[in-house]
Amino acid sequence: MIRIKPILPSLREKKRYLVYKVISNENFDANEIEKAIRDSYLSAFGEIEAAKAGLIFLNKSFDKKRQKGIVKTSHKCLENLRYAMAITQNANNKKCIISSIGCSGIIKKTKKYFS
């Protein structure tokens, strides 16, 4: 059996975890917010930049009560993601504001932004 060598840490894509909060009178589902942010990112930067960002929404960590969630992205596209969140004005035809709370390189540190 041939083993494939793992990628060196210096060659791996660096990631960032961004904690966001939805400000609205309505309650939202994680999928609604994900679709709104993705659509906003695509309209602002296009498909190529969206592919480079590699957005991964951690829907299991979305807190429906406090309307907070975590999204994983490339470290180079972090500011683009914050911009896309800032220009998002509605999700599923309901008005909302999405603001970023904090960012970290490891998911364990992002848990402090939930409290």
N, C-alpha and C positions, 0 to 999 in steps of 0.2 A: 504494500500500500504506500503510495506516494503522498507525502505531507506537503502541503503548500505553506510556504513561509509567510508569517504574519507581516502586515505592513508596519514599517517603523513608525514610532510615534511622531517623528518630525515630518512624515509624509501624510499622516492622517489629516482629514479635514477637521478644523477646530470648530467647536460648537458653542452656542450660547443658549441659555434658557431664559426666556423673558416672561415675567409674570405680568398679566394684564387684568384690568378691572373694567367691567361694563357698568356705565352709569346711565340709568334709565328708570322710569316708573314701571316699566313692564319687566317680567321675568323672561329670560331667554334660555334656550337649550344650547348645549355646547356645539351642536352641528350648525345651528343658525349663525352663531358667532364665527365659526370656522369658515363658512361659506362667504360671509360678509367681508372678512379680512382677506381671504383669497381673491375674491372679486376685485376688491380695492387694490390689492398688490398687482394683480394682472393689468388693471386699467392704468395704473400709474407707471409701471416699469416694463410690462410686456412679458411674454412667455419665456424668453431666454433668461432674463434676470430672475424670474420666479423659479425656474429650474435650478439656477445657481444657488438660490437661497435655501432650497431644500426644506421648506416649511413642514414641520411635523407637529401637529396639535396633540397634546397629551390629554385626551378627553376624559380619561379616568381620573385625572387630577382636577377637573372642573368642579368648582363648588357652586351649586345652584343657589344656595341660600345667600352667599356673599357675592355671587356673580364674578368669581375670579377664576383664572385658568393659566395654563403654562403652554408656551409654544417654543419649540426647539428650532434654531436656525443656524446658519453659518455665521462666523464672527465677522465676516466681511459685509454681510447684508443686514446687520443689526439696525443700523440707522434707517435703511430703506423700510424695514418692517415697522419701526416706530412711526415713520411718516405715513405708511399705509394705514396704520391704526388711527392716526390723528385725523385723516381725511374721511374715515368711515363715519357716515352720519345716520345710517339706518341699517337694520338687519331684519329681513323678512317683513318689510314695509312697516316696521316699528322704529320710531326715533330712538337713537342711543348715541352715547359717546364712549369710545374705547380708549382708555389711557394706560400707559405702561407704568407699572409700579417699581419694578426693579429687574436687574439682570445679573446672572451669575454663570460661571463656567461649569458648575456642577449642580445637579438637581437637589442635592441635600441642602445647599445654602438657600435655594429658592423657597423652601418650606417656611423660612422665617418671614417672608413677605405675606404669607397667608394669615398670620396672626395679627 
